[in-house]
């Protein structure tokens, strides 16, 4: 069913714009809430997407060594990332309209066809008639 992981990218861009900076595990927790698909998103896909966004200059990252525990990578959206998010919003808006149009058309077609496949009901007879056999 296509590459659903591709739809992780706009959500990550959106979350980084909303949050300003974020650790990967924080993004993973919110990703489920804003996901564009019902498919579960594995952590590996999340981090792979973040690395690709960084290579494309949409995201920067640095190590956060403050606090207890191991160092954590913190991600931030770049100006190019904000532009890329705007492009995604335009694409997704167009896609949402196209999908709505498709669902309406295909749903109507399917309903019409299933109606045509049902047996035609026999007309009700008015009054009682006896049928003679023999």
Beta strands, then each sheet from edge to edge (+ up, - down):
strand 1: 21-23
strand 2: 59-64
strand 3: 72-77
sheet 1: 1+ 3- 2+
end
